[in-house]
Amino acid sequence: MNILFIMFDQLRFDYLSCAGHPHLETPHIDRLAQRGVRFTNAYVQSPICGAARMSCYTGRYVSSHGAQWNNSPLRVGEWTMGDHLRKAGMGCWLIGKTHMSADSEGMARLGLSPDSVIGARQAECGFDVWIRDDGLWAEGPDGFYDQKRSPYNEYLKSKGYAGHNPWHDFANAGLEGEEMASGWFMANARKAANINEEDSETPWLTTKTIEFIEQAQGPWCAHVSYIKPHWPYIVPALYHDMYGPDHVLPAVKDPAERDDPHPVYGAFMGNAIGQAFSREEVRQAAIPAYMGLIKQCDDQMGRLFQYLEDTGRMQDTMIVITSDHGDYLGDHWLGEKDLFHDPSVKVPMIVYDPRRAADATRGTTCDALVENIDLLPTFVEAAGGEVADHILEGRALTPWLHGRAPEKWREYAVSEYDYSGTPMSVKLGIAPRDARLFMITDGRWKFMHAEGGLPPMLFDLRNDPQELHDLGRSADHGAVIDLMYARLGQWGRRMSQRLTRSDAQIISGRGASRGKGILLGVYEADDVPADLTQKYRGKPPI
């Protein structure tokens, strides 16, 4: 079996028609859900691109792998998806984005050349690269945000798009008369991107995916990682005017949220993004474009899935659709992601398993608490490998896919966020080591702990499912807060760094030192079996 691991960037869990969006139609993703299982309570391990992806690619929590922010290098030697799958006999390829930065200092310390196979994999998050393009070719007075070469820019140049950065000038900008109307300015979101639709980012990556599959020798895992519907919020015609003000759902927010908010929450509401998305004119401009980007993504899924059907690959390929985080879009007076309300930390997750064992669950939903780190052990099992559970901190979803309730499934999901690199930590006067947040949810309650002597946040998901009323400073909820802190302590005491020896190795090695002549606590030779002392008896050598 092969694995097609599709990740969209910044796709909200509820912006699919199969998830209940009243205006956005995504028939191709819906059809995949009808052939698989849609997990309704899937959480990322950090609501920020880089950290969330590193957790997904390592199967480990953020505080375990340590790459806690965008462009924070993943340390050399960390086990990755490619390492686990290649050990199981499956190739592992990247097509698109990772947001991974290489630990160049660590590679140099160990003498790993980026030109070697091992070095290249260390520099690319463990993947073999079919094509990598992180899709954020912003340019300012200090140069490009991303210093790597852009294959997509090179493609656009080959198609006749002028300039050194057609990613911005055409794919992510419209026209105002003869002038560029940059997608960075959300007032331009209603305009069509100045590019032929078939040349825009999402169709381009779909073409690259089909090219990979056409030549692939199995078994393989292909991580197809789309940049969209991530901002800039601008989309080519015909998608730019498919949706309008009548399709923009009211923001989920309450004036009471601004009344003495949690300090971290208040700081994020007060940043430029939060202030922008608190304005209805911004939402009315950006959200229809965001929906158009999703519609384009779904249409490309239709193209990709039809190719798989036509070539017979639908019968031997597991397909996963998920996201690295969501998008507030003005909910809770916020934009972007970063905090732990559902629009940010909860993501879509659909798994289609072609094996006969999954027939009983086709077209079903699963409400269990799952995490994106559960995908990698699922892939290892699909590849026929053994899950290294002393390394991988997620749990395989295979039982849910095959209609079996697993034993002792998790009681709570966890997410972490290190905001030390943001202006909000400076505004709050929080030291970098203390600018950390931890979320725990058990489906009934959602709890957030903030380091630095700050109070917690708490939401009653049964009576306040939209998370509008923070109970973190409520004297009436002390018992719940104590329970959540106990769970946070339990989670914090997990065995997360003993990576070089499994439990099985430890168990099999118990007492092995006696067979190697280490006889501690022995008074006389006859106190232990004779075979253990044979090297210690008899005449000494002459």
Buried (B, 14 or more C-beta within 10 A) or exposed (E): BBBBBBBBBBBBBBBBBBBEBEBBBBBBBBBBBBBBBBBBBBBBBBBBBBBBBBBBBBBBBBBBBBBBBBBBBBEBEBBBBBBBBBBBEBBBBBBBBBBBBBBBEBBEEEEBEBEEEEBBBBBBBBBBBBBBBBBBBBBEEEEBEBEEEBBBBEBBBEBEBEEEBBBBBBBBBBBEEEEBBBBBEBEBBBBBBBBBBEBBBBBBBBBBBBEBBEEBEBBBBBBBBBBBBBBBBBBBBEBBBBBEEEBBBEBBBBEEBBEEBBBBBBBBBBBEBBBBBBEEEBBBBBBBBBBBBBBBBBBBBBBBBEBBEEEEBBEEBBBBBBBBBBBBBBBBBBBBBBBBBBBBBBBBBBBBBBBEEBEEBBEBBBEBBBBBBBBBBBBBBBBEBEBBBBBBBBBBBBBBBBBEEEEEEBEBBBBBBBBBBBEBBEBBEBEEEBBBBBBBBBBEBBBBBBBBEBBBBBBBBEEEEBBBBBBBEEEEBEEBBEBBBEBBEEBEEEEBEEBEEBEEEEEEEEEEEBEEEEBEEBEEEEEBEEEBBEEEEEEEEE
